Amino acid sequence: MIKIIRYLYRLNFISFILIGFLIVILASFIPSLLIPEGSFKNPVVESIAKDGPLMLFLFGCFFAPFVETFLFQYLPFLLAKKLFKHKKRLFFYLIIASLFFGYMHDYNIFYFLTGCLIGFILCFFFYIAKLRKQSALILITIIHALNNLVAFLIAMFH
């Protein structure tokens, strides 16, 4: 794990975002191959889609990634930093924040598990971005928004 952290720490800004994005895409795509068709229906997205593609695009690619990054990566990181010593902080942060992220995507068991996995990846990248002393909130929002953009494009042209 330390080698992975060191590798990601040394990447430039664009490479960091692209690697994070590709890992999140893989984490989204692989479970979809293993589970029943239609298990990834998202009632929130379907509700917003009724207002048209522009609203879905704005919500999914701008509003939701920023708010979710703030709530499920930034705030738990601050809490872990205040409550735990360094060695326990990363473990607490990754597990608790990932479970919260998954819980907020709890439309069914498959969505929950995939949400936890993606939440874990986003939290891990947030942690590394903090180590890099970069705006982790912005970096992770971008990675999350790119993932949602791919989902939006697939939904629009499927």
C-alpha positions in Angstrom: 0.0 0.0 0.0 2.9 2.4 0.7 4.2 1.9 -2.8 0.8 2.8 -4.2 0.7 5.9 -2.1 4.2 6.9 -3.1 3.4 6.4 -6.8 0.2 8.4 -6.6 1.9 11.1 -4.6 4.4 11.7 -7.3 2.0 12.0 -10.2 1.3 15.3 -11.8 -2.2 16.9 -11.4 -3.7 15.6 -14.7 -2.2 12.0 -14.3 -3.6 11.9 -10.7 -7.1 12.7 -11.9 -6.9 10.3 -14.9 -5.7 7.4 -12.8 -8.4 8.1 -10.2 -11.0 8.3 -12.9 -9.9 5.1 -14.6 -9.9 3.2 -11.3 -13.4 4.5 -10.4 -14.6 3.5 -13.9 -13.3 0.0 -13.5 -14.8 -0.2 -10.1 -18.2 0.8 -11.6 -17.9 -1.4 -14.7 -16.7 -4.7 -13.3 -19.6 -5.3 -10.9 -22.0 -4.4 -13.6 -20.8 -7.5 -15.6 -21.4 -9.8 -12.6 -24.9 -8.8 -11.5 -28.4 -9.0 -12.9 -29.5 -6.5 -15.6 -31.4 -3.6 -14.2 -29.8 -3.8 -10.7 -28.2 -0.4 -11.1 -31.4 1.6 -11.5 -31.1 4.8 -9.5 -34.5 6.3 -8.4 -32.9 9.7 -7.7 -31.4 9.9 -11.2 -34.7 8.6 -12.8 -36.6 11.3 -10.9 -34.3 14.1 -12.0 -34.3 12.7 -15.6 -38.0 13.6 -15.8 -36.9 17.2 -15.8 -34.8 16.7 -18.9 -31.3 15.8 -19.8 -29.9 19.3 -18.9 -31.1 19.0 -15.3 -29.7 15.5 -15.1 -26.4 16.6 -16.5 -26.1 19.6 -14.1 -27.2 17.5 -11.1 -25.1 14.5 -11.9 -21.9 16.1 -13.2 -21.7 19.3 -11.0 -24.0 19.4 -8.0 -23.9 15.8 -6.8 -20.1 15.3 -7.1 -19.3 18.4 -5.2 -21.8 17.9 -2.4 -21.0 14.2 -2.1 -17.2 14.9 -2.0 -17.8 17.5 0.7 -20.1 15.2 2.8 -18.4 11.8 2.3 -14.7 12.6 1.9 -14.0 16.1 3.3 -16.1 16.0 6.5 -15.2 12.5 7.5 -11.5 13.3 6.9 -11.7 16.3 9.2 -13.5 14.2 11.8 -10.9 11.4 11.6 -8.1 14.0 11.9 -9.6 15.4 15.1 -10.6 12.0 16.7 -7.8 9.6 15.9 -4.0 9.4 16.1 -2.2 9.1 12.8 -2.0 5.3 12.6 -5.7 4.7 13.1 -6.9 7.8 11.2 -6.5 6.3 7.7 -8.3 3.0 8.6 -11.2 4.8 10.3 -11.5 7.3 7.5 -11.5 4.8 4.6 -13.9 2.4 6.2 -16.5 4.8 7.8 -16.6 7.3 4.9 -16.9 4.4 2.3 -19.8 2.9 4.2 -21.6 6.3 4.4 -21.0 6.8 0.7 -22.4 3.3 0.0 -25.3 3.9 2.3 -26.3 7.1 0.4 -26.4 4.9 -2.8 -28.4 2.2 -1.1 -31.0 1.5 -3.8 -30.3 -2.2 -3.6 -27.5 -4.4 -2.4 -25.5 -4.3 -5.6 -25.7 -0.5 -5.7 -24.7 -0.3 -2.1 -21.6 -2.6 -2.5 -20.5 -0.8 -5.6 -21.1 2.5 -3.8 -18.9 1.3 -0.9 -16.1 0.3 -3.4 -16.2 3.6 -5.3 -16.5 5.5 -2.0 -13.3 3.7 -0.8 -11.4 4.6 -3.9 -12.6 8.3 -3.7 -11.6 8.4 0.0 -8.2 6.9 -0.8 -7.5 9.5 -3.5 -8.8 12.2 -1.2 -6.3 11.2 1.4 -3.5 11.2 -1.0 -4.5 14.5 -2.4 -4.4 15.9 1.1 -0.8 14.4 1.5 0.1 16.2 -1.8 -1.2 19.4 -0.2 -3.5 20.0 -3.1 -7.2 20.9 -3.1 -8.5 17.4 -2.4 -12.1 18.7 -2.5 -11.6 19.9 -6.1 -9.6 16.9 -7.3 -12.0 14.3 -6.0 -15.0 16.3 -7.2 -13.4 16.3 -10.7 -12.8 12.5 -10.6 -16.4 11.9 -9.3 -17.8 14.3 -11.9 -16.0 12.5 -14.8 -17.4 9.2 -13.6 -20.9 10.6 -13.5 -20.4 12.1 -17.0 -19.6 8.7 -18.4 -22.7 7.3 -16.7 -24.7 10.2 -18.1 -23.4 9.7 -21.6 -24.1 6.0 -21.5 -27.6 6.6 -20.2 -28.3 9.2 -23.0 -26.9 7.2 -25.9 -27.8 3.7 -24.7 
